């Protein structure tokens, strides 16, 4: 039989050690700071060692506490991963994820094999659409939305910026930045944005920032309704495009696309949201946590 202290004491210790704050640990666990302090004292009595220096503030780990922290943290992480794995596998119905067509194709789909490696029995239905699929109606379990203002109850996944990029098929092997007039000598490719969106990352807005005179501004040679189609045209060397660094991150990392200008345009943000009362909540949280972890990693060369 294993000689272990109660799990509540270990959870309280791990949260306090990670935050170095009894108050923040209490908020995370959902109890009072007094209750957290009580659990820590019980754990210290159980072990027979002091784990924290409480004065002077801020709270700090003792040498023994610092030695114990990574052991408890890693054990709890493995436990959480195991529970999430079972939760994902037990679901009879697939997780339905709705997001934009471009994000589904260019960012999510290439990473899904990594999800399936961790969760071999998981089933995912990806609903690629630029329309908003309502979660309240049960049409999807998770939404990854691209917007300027965060939807209520959502978590920020990442933000993007739009850069002027081109394929070596078009510009050759050179990697130096080009002057605006050199860029505008190439065919311009653009993804369609709503005409009323004055902050959209369009060529017209880029030319405003680059201070191109009105009479020297060419019209885009190719305009695509679907952003993914515009990116494909840029990748094939048909022209120069203004592309999201999230959606073409792999090509920027591999050299499949080169940034031609220091003038960039701000993008929007990807937010993830879900219903907290869903019967699939454990599987949903496992997928959301995985997505956030993927968003923190630098893009792999494609």
LINCORGI-V352587 format. One line per field, one symbol per residue. burial: b if it has 16 or more other ideal C-beta (glycine too) atoms within 10 Angstrom, else e. A space follows every 50 residues. Layout:
BEGIN
burial: ???
END
This chain:
BEGIN
burial: eeeebeebbbbbbbbbbeeebbeebbebbebeeeebbebbeebbeeeeee bbeeeeeebebeeebeebbeebbeebeeeeeeebbebbeebeeebbbbbb bbbbbbbbeeeeeebeeebeebebebbbeeeeeebeeeebbbbbbbeeee eeebeebbebebbbbbbeebbeeeeeebebeebbebbbbbbeeeeeeeeb bbbebbbeebebeeeeeeebebbbeebbbbbbbbbeebbbbbbbbbbbbb bbeeebbbbbbebbbebbbbbbbbbeebebebbbbbbbebbeebbeeebe ee
END
